[in-house]
Amino acid sequence: MIDMERKKMCGLSAGEMHDFIKNEGFSHEHALALANAIYKKGAGNFFSIPKIPKKLMGFLSSCAVTGVYSPVTSEKSSDGTKKYLFTNQDGLHFESVFIPDGKRNTVCVSTQSGCRMGCPFCVTGKYGFHGNLDAGDIVNQVIGISEADTITHVVFMGMGEPMDNIENVIKACGILSAEWGKALSQANITISTVGITPGVKKFLEKSGCNLTLSLFSPFPDERRMVVPAETKYPANSIIDIMKSYPLGKKRRLSVAYVMINGVNDTDRHLGGLKELLGRTGIRVNLLPYHRIGNDINRSSPVERMMYFKHNLVTSGISASIRKSRGADISAACGLLASGFKHEAL
């Protein structure tokens, strides 16, 4: 557990680290060495950092901690996916998922312990809201796991609603993409949201990372029944913001569409998607549905998902089908929540 009276370095920018040490006579270069050791090497203590003076090691050890910590337990899927359970200094529990896929290694990170969006098909929502994670907690899900050196992509699709914790999310994105940080390309970092308009606007203005909107249905009355945020923040308005925002060369704006057999996979829904997203440049990710408990709903058959993809693509809308991973350990989309069985690390 992190000493709450000491300054936590993980979660700070290199500039903020310099502000903390400069009055002791240390330079910006020293701060850069400190940031590189924490974010690239996951340094757990200051004495393991070779490029800072002993005097700085002593100063930091007296009043700060690196703030890097490891998950408390993990569980591995039959498909190689690995789910981690973390507990931060405030006692908040949250999960992340490591997904290996050839040369692509993705970490799905949480932004909150639980969630207050109240979507009925989501286990995290049923867990309730317990608190926001700070930027250090978010970054630790990337640098604190054993696969940290192999990570190529980060998706903010774990527990919580990123736009409900927007300042910490933007700061974490900055750390993960900075040269002095994890140095990932912004094109390899994606934020998923059910749509909170002020947060979406701020994210598009302040970050160059990708954005995905969870849609469920192109029809507002249907979406409102599954995504309560639709009442205050209509998806149509958010899509208008997305399609009017100038894109960088590598930035992607997407819609995530979880397909439920006989519920939102009809030709009427396909037509609604075409009308809503045609000529916008927004791509569609089609996802299988994961049941919860005694839920009578089932995911759309693969053939139906392929039908949707084919028709979207032929109408000029980029579309793909996302493969389900880690469902056997409740690590797939919508299934993350504390309280599941975990094996000791």
N, C-alpha and C positions, 0 to 999 in steps of 0.2 A: 504494500500500500504506500502511496506517495505521501511524504510529509507535507501537510497542508500549509505549514508556516514557511516553507521554502519556495522560492520562485521556480515555477515549472518552465523549462526551456522549450520542450516539445509543444508546438502550437504557436510559437513566436516566429516572426519573420527575422531574417538576418539583421535588418535595420533595428528591430526591437531588441534583439540580443545585444547589438552594439550600444543601444541606449542604456542597457542594464550594466554594461561593463566599462563604458568609456570614462566614467568618473574615476575609475581605478587606474587609468592610464593605458587602457588597452585599445587597440585599433579596430577598424572595420574589417581588416584582413583576419584578425583573430576571431571576430564574430562569424565571418564566412567559414573559417575552419571548424568552428563549433557547430554551425548549422549543417555543414556537409557531413560531419561525423554523426550527428543525430539522425538526420533524414536519409542519408545514403547508407550508413553503416549500422544504424540502430544502436548507437552507443548507450550502454546502460549506466555508465559512470564516467566522470570527467577524467579520471586517471588512465582510462583506456584510449584517450584521444592523443595521438602522437604529435600533432602540429600546433599545440598551444603551450605556452610557457608554464613552468611549474607554479609560478606565482599566480597565474590565472586559474590553474587547477585548484590551488588552495583556496582562492577567493570563492570560486563557484561552489566548491565542496562545503564551504561554511554557511552558504546562504541560498543555495539553489539545488535542484535536482534536474537530471536530463529530462525526466518526465516520460521516458520510454518504458513501457511495461508490456508484459506478455499476456496472452489469454489464459484463463484459468482452467478451461477444459476444451476438448475438441471431439468431433465425431466424423468418421469418414464414410462416404457413400460407396456403394459398389461400383459406381462409374468414376471414382477418383476424386469427386468433389469433397471438400472438407469444410465443415462448419465449426466456427470458433465461438466460444462464449467469453466475453470480457466483463470485468467489473472495475469501474473507475474509483477514484478517491472519494467520491460522494456516495458510493454504494449502488450506483445505477448499473443495471445489467443490460447488456446489448450483444448482438450477434453479428458476425460477418461470415462471408462464404468465399473460399478460394476455389476457382473453377479452372482446372487445367484443360487445354484444348489444343494439342499440337504445340506450335510455337507461340500461341496466344495463351497467356495466363492472366486471368481476370480476378480481381477481388471485388466482391459486392459488399459495400460498407453501409453501416447504419448512421443516422444523423440524430436520432433520439432514442431514448429508452421507452419503448412502446410508441403509441401514436394517438393523436386526438381527432383524427379525421373521421373515424367511425364507420368505415366502409364494411358492410356486413360480410363480404366474402374474404376478409383478410384476418388471419389469426393475430397479427400484431395489433390490429385495432381492438380486438377482443381482450388483449392483454391490458389495454388502457394506457394512458399517458403518465410517465413517471419523471420525465425531465429531458431537457436539451443536453446534447453532448457538445463540449467545446471543441475547438479546432484540433487540439492535441489528442482528444479522445478519438476523433475521426481519423486523423493521420496514423495513430497507433494501430489501427486495424489493417494498415498497409505495411508499416515498418516493423510491427511487433510480432509478426508471424514468421514461422520458420522458412516460408517460401518467399520472403520479402525481396531477395535479390533477383528473383525470376519474374516478377510482376511486370506485365506490359500494359495492362488496361485496368482502370478503376471505374466502377459504376456505383452511383449513389442510389441503390434500389433496395437497401436493406430495411431495417426497422425505422419507422418515422417518416415524416413528410419534410423533405429538404427545405421547401419554401417557408415552412413554419419555424425554421432555424437558419434563416438566410445568411446572416452575417458570419456565423461560424462556418457555414458551407462554402461561402465565397473565399473566406480566409484559408480553409483547408485546400480548396482547389488551387489557390495561389502557391501554397507550400508544395503541393504535389507536382506542380508544373514548373516551379522556379529552378534555375540552374543550381542555386545553392541548396535546393530542397531535394525532392525525389527525382526531379528532372524528367518527368513524363511529359509527352506531348499533350497539349490541350485537346487535340483531336482524339486522344485515347482516354479521355475522361468524360463520362456522361452522367447527367443528373436527371432523375426521374421524378415527376411530380403529378399529383392529381389536379393541380392548378390553383394557385393562390396568386391572383393578378399582381398585387404590389411586389411580391417576391419574384415572379417571373420577369417583370419589367426590370427590377434591380439586377437580377442575374444576367439578363441579356445585355445590359449596359456595362456591367463591371467584370464579367468573365467571358472568356472566349471558348469555354468548354461546351460540349454538346448538351442539348436539352430534349427530353422525351416527355410527352404528355400522356398520362393514362386516360384513355377515352371511354372504353366499355361499349358505348353506343353513340352513333351520330345524332340521335334524337334526344333533345334535352329532357323531356319528361321521363324517358327510360333511364337516362344516365343519373338523374336526380335520385332515383330509388336505390341506386347502388353506390353512388359517389355523392355524399351529402354536400360537399363543397360546391357542387354544381349550382345550388340555390343562390349562393352569394357571388360565386365566381364562375359564370357560364363558360363552358369549353369553347363555344363559338367565338366569344370575345377574346379568349386567350389565343386561339388559332389565328384570329385576325392580327393580333400583336406579333405572333411568330412569323406569319407570312409577310408582314410588312417590314420586318427587321432585316437590315442588310447582313448577309452571311459572308463570313470569311471563306477562303478557298477550301479549308478543310473542315469547317464547322458543320455539324449535322443537326437538323431539327426533325424530330420524329414523333409519331404517335404510337403508343403501345396499345394493342387491341387484343384483349384476352377473349378467346372464342368459346362460347358455351353452346352445346348442342341444342338447337331448337329455340334458343333464347335471343341471341344476337348474331346468328350466322345465316340469316335468311337472305334472299335476293333483295328484299327491301332494305336491309341493313347494308348490303354491298352497294346498292344504288346511293344510299345516304352517304357512305364513305366517299364514293366517287364525287358526289356533288360538293361535299364539304372540303375535300382535299385536292381536287383537280386544279392543276396549274398553280399550286402553291409552293412546290419544291419540297414539301414535307413528306418524308417517307413513312411507311407503315411497317411496324413489327408485329406480326401475328404470333400470339402466344397460346399454348395449351392451357386449359383451366385445371386447377388443382382443387380437388374436393376437400371440404373440412367436415370432419365428424360424420353425422348422418345426412349430410347434404344429398339431395336427390339429383342435383344437376351433374352433368357429365361434360367433359371436354368435347368439342367438335371433332369428328373423325379426321384423320390425316387427309383423306380425299377432299373433304370440305374445305380444309385450310388451304390445300393446294389450289382448289377452285377459286377461292378468294384471291390468293396471290396472283394466279394467272390473269384473272379479270382486272385486278388493279394495275398490274404491269402493262397489259395491253391497252389500258385507258390512259397510260402515261404517268402513273403513280408508282414510284419505286416501292417495292414491297419485299419482305423476307419473312421466313418462318423461324422463330427462335426455338431451338431444341431445349427441351426440359432437362434440367440437371439437378441431382441431389434430392429428388422427391422422397426417396426412401429414408432420409434422415431429416425430413421437414426443412430442407434448405432451399427449396424452390420458391419462386415468386409468391408472395402472400402468405407464406408459411412460417416466417421467422417470428419467434417469440420465446422468451425465457421460460424455463420450466420443462423443456424437453430433456430426454435422457442424453447424457454426454459421457463419453469415455474419458478417463484421465489422460492427460498428455503423456 
